[in-house]
Amino acid sequence: MKNFEYAPQGVCSKAMFFGIDDNKIHGLRVVGGCNGNLQGIGKLVEGMDIDDAISRLEGIRCGSRPTSCPDQLSKALKEAKEQL
């Protein structure tokens, strides 16, 4: 498993940590942000294919912000995919 760290931009969360093994997401942990929602997202993406998660999360907005924690996770996953 390869581990990744991502610093989200434009949202309340400060850091995202996750692993990728065989193109699947594992152990998402987010520092900051809406704790309950982010724990839920972590459970939902556990074992999910990177491409499926990106397509489901990309473009989600938080209120009037142009991004959200799920959208930032999609960006983190895209960056991670480039490093695999």
Protein Blocks (a to p, Z undefined) as FASTA:
>chain_A
ZZdddddehiabfbdcdddeehiaehiaceehjfklmmmmmmmmgopafklmmmmmgopa
ehjbfbdfklmmmmmmmmmmmmZZ
